[in-house]
């Protein structure tokens, strides 16, 4: 008992001899605002708002989307490109027994060449955007800091690029089949991108506005059938009502521009006029497709 009392006395004496030391180590009394749930602690622990980077510009975004779409669609679309080319060549062989030459032969060759563009840029692009919308793939593009116009233009440009070899092969085969000159085939350098832009914008708009992918496929097939019937058949043999419907089809002006170059003295003013119509329709159709993309992406 005496030893315990001595220890207690020493502890009490030490505490009494140095009162400041006890105050330095006493942390039982802390202001409430610095506790883990206090206002000061929350203020210090709150992270600074993240600064968003600048939105990507149109042309770099367009180039990136174009390269991505081109590499992704290369394997899947090349067999379909062969189908489009063989289809156009087969149509020209069938028409060879009906059309002898002259202006009708020029219309058949030009229409068959542009039909390759319609098959890829209108039909396949309508199916692609219809499936992309149905599968939720638009959500992926919506999270990227790229303008909607870059997505539409990049995909349209990639699909239109696949039409170049098939269109050139079809035009060369048609010229050899009907005995047409090949001196002005360089006009395809303008016809393919301009007619392709008009048809690709229309195909993208159909795919994005269709409520179901099956309907997008149907609309793409109907558009390609219209390009086949109204573009390949000579307009001189069509009824007046069908000619009016033909004037409403964007690919018609690409066909007319190409067909006018087969003569010995092409009317370049009318050729440029037809190409200008393709430019105007392409701008409008791509603008509609961009609006349809925004509308589908926010749903």
ROKEZA-163368 format. One line per field, with one value per residue (C-alpha): residue in one letter; z, y negated, x negated. Coordinates in steps of 0.25 Angstrom, whole numbers, m for minus. Example, Ala and Ser with C-alpha at 12.3 -4.5 7.8 and 13.67 -1.06 7.14 Angstrom:
aa	(A_S)
z	(31_29)
y	(18_4)
x	(m49_m55)
END
This chain:
aa	(X_X_X_X_X_X_X_X_X_X_X_X_X_X_X_X_X_X_X_X_X_X_X_X_X_X_X_X_X_X_X_X_X_X_X_X_X_X_X_X_X_X_X_X_X_X_X_X_X_X_X_X_X_X_X_X_X_X_X_X_X_X_X_X_X_X_X_X_X_X_X_X_X_X_X_X_X_X_X_X_X_X_X_X_X_X_X_X_X_X_X_X_X_X_X_X_X_X_X_X_X_X_X_X_X_X_X_X_X_X_X_X_X_X_X_X_X_X_X_X_X_X_X_X_X_X_X_X_X_X_X_X_X_X_X_X_X_X_X_X_X_X_X_X_X_X_X_X_X_X_X_X_X_X_X_X_X_X_X_X_X_X_X_X_X_X_X_X_X_X_X_X_X_X_X_X_X_X_X_X_X_X_X_X_X_X_X_X_X_X_X_X_X_X_X_X_X_X_X_X_X_X_X_X_X_X_X_X_X_X_X_X_X_X_X_X_X_X_X_X_X_X_X_X_X_X_X_X_X_X_X_X_X_X_X_X_X_X_X_X_X_X_X_X_X_X_X_X_X_X_X_X_X_X_X_X_X_X_X_X_X_X_X_X_X_X_X_X_X_X_X_X_X_X_X_X_X_X_X_X_X_X_X_X_X_X_X_X_X_X_X_X_X_X_X_X_X_X_X)
z	(0_3_m10_m18_m10_m13_m28_m27_m20_m30_m41_m34_m31_m45_m51_m41_m43_m58_m61_m75_m79_m77_m85_m97_m99_m96_m110_m104_m107_m122_m130_m136_m150_m152_m149_m160_m163_m160_m169_m170_m173_m184_m190_m190_m195_m206_m220_m229_m241_m253_m265_m278_m290_m303_m312_m324_m337_m349_m359_m350_m344_m358_m362_m350_m352_m366_m364_m353_m362_m374_m366_m359_m372_m381_m378_m378_m389_m400_m403_m404_m414_m423_m423_m426_m438_m444_m442_m451_m461_m462_m464_m476_m482_m482_m487_m499_m505_m505_m507_m519_m517_m517_m505_m500_m498_m492_m481_m479_m476_m468_m460_m457_m452_m443_m438_m431_m423_m420_m415_m405_m401_m400_m397_m388_m381_m378_m372_m364_m357_m355_m348_m340_m335_m331_m324_m316_m324_m325_m310_m312_m322_m313_m302_m311_m312_m327_m335_m340_m354_m353_m350_m361_m371_m367_m368_m382_m387_m383_m390_m402_m404_m406_m419_m426_m432_m435_m442_m450_m454_m458_m467_m474_m477_m481_m491_m497_m498_m505_m512_m505_m504_m491_m493_m483_m472_m463_m460_m450_m441_m439_m441_m430_m418_m422_m425_m414_m404_m408_m407_m394_m387_m392_m387_m374_m372_m375_m365_m354_m356_m357_m344_m346_m354_m362_m367_m370_m378_m386_m389_m394_m403_m409_m411_m418_m427_m430_m435_m443_m450_m452_m454_m463_m473_m484_m480_m495_m492_m479_m477_m473_m459_m457_m463_m452_m441_m448_m446_m431_m430_m426_m434_m447_m448_m446_m457_m466_m464_m467_m479_m485_m486_m496_m508_m517_m512_m498_m493_m481_m476_m474_m468_m458_m455_m452_m443_m436_m433_m427_m418_m413_m411_m404_m394_m391_m389_m380_m372_m370_m366_m356_m350_m350_m343_m332_m330_m329_m320_m309_m308)
y	(0_m10_m8_m10_m23_m27_m25_m33_m44_m45_m46_m57_m64_m64_m68_m79_m83_m85_m90_m95_m82_m76_m87_m85_m70_m72_m70_m67_m81_m84_m94_m87_m93_m86_m72_m62_m66_m81_m92_m96_m82_m81_m94_m89_m75_m80_m78_m89_m88_m82_m91_m85_m86_m93_m86_m80_m87_m83_m79_m71_m64_m61_m55_m46_m41_m39_m30_m22_m20_m16_m6_0_1_6_21_21_12_17_30_21_11_23_26_12_12_25_21_8_16_26_15_10_23_25_11_14_22_11_m2_m3_m16_m31_m39_m26_m19_m31_m31_m16_m17_m30_m24_m11_m18_m27_m15_m10_m23_m21_m7_m10_m25_m24_m10_m5_m18_m18_m4_m8_m20_m12_m1_m11_m18_m5_1_m12_m14_m29_m30_m27_m39_m48_m46_m51_m65_m66_m74_m66_m71_m64_m50_m51_m57_m47_m35_m40_m42_m29_m22_m30_m27_m12_m16_m21_m8_m2_m15_m16_m1_m2_m15_m8_5_m3_m12_1_8_m4_m9_m23_m32_m32_m45_m52_m42_m51_m58_m46_m54_m64_m55_m44_m53_m63_m53_m44_m56_m58_m43_m41_m53_m47_m33_m38_m46_m34_m25_m35_m39_m25_m20_m5_0_9_m3_m10_2_1_m14_m11_0_m9_m20_m12_m6_m20_m23_m10_m12_m28_m29_m17_m17_m27_m39_m40_m28_m32_m38_m53_m50_m40_m51_m61_m50_m48_m63_m62_m51_m56_m46_m51_m63_m55_m45_m57_m64_m51_m48_m62_m59_m48_m57_m62_m77_m76_m87_m91_m101_m91_m81_m92_m95_m80_m79_m92_m86_m74_m84_m90_m77_m72_m84_m83_m68_m68_m79_m71_m59_m67_m72_m58_m53_m64_m60_m45_m47_m54_m44)
x	(0_m11_m18_m5_m3_m17_m14_m1_m8_m19_m9_m1_m13_m18_m5_m4_m19_m18_m3_m7_m12_2_8_m1_3_18_25_39_44_44_53_64_62_48_53_54_69_67_69_54_50_60_55_41_44_53_45_44_53_46_44_49_40_43_53_46_47_55_44_35_47_52_38_38_52_50_37_44_56_48_39_52_60_49_50_66_69_59_68_80_72_70_85_88_78_82_97_94_86_97_107_99_98_113_115_106_116_126_118_110_101_102_108_115_102_96_107_106_91_92_104_97_84_92_100_88_87_102_100_89_92_107_111_99_98_113_111_99_105_118_110_102_114_121_109_105_93_96_94_79_78_86_76_64_61_63_73_85_82_69_75_85_75_64_73_79_65_60_72_71_56_60_67_55_49_63_67_55_55_70_68_56_64_76_67_61_75_82_70_70_58_50_43_52_52_44_58_60_50_61_74_70_68_79_90_84_86_100_104_96_103_117_113_108_121_129_122_122_137_142_148_143_131_140_147_133_129_142_141_126_131_142_132_123_134_138_124_124_137_137_122_118_130_130_138_144_152_158_172_172_176_164_155_160_157_143_140_142_132_118_110_117_109_96_101_104_90_83_92_90_75_75_78_67_70_76_84_75_85_96_86_82_97_100_88_92_106_99_91_104_111_99_98_113_113_101_107_119_111_104_117_122_109_111_126_122_110_118_129)
END
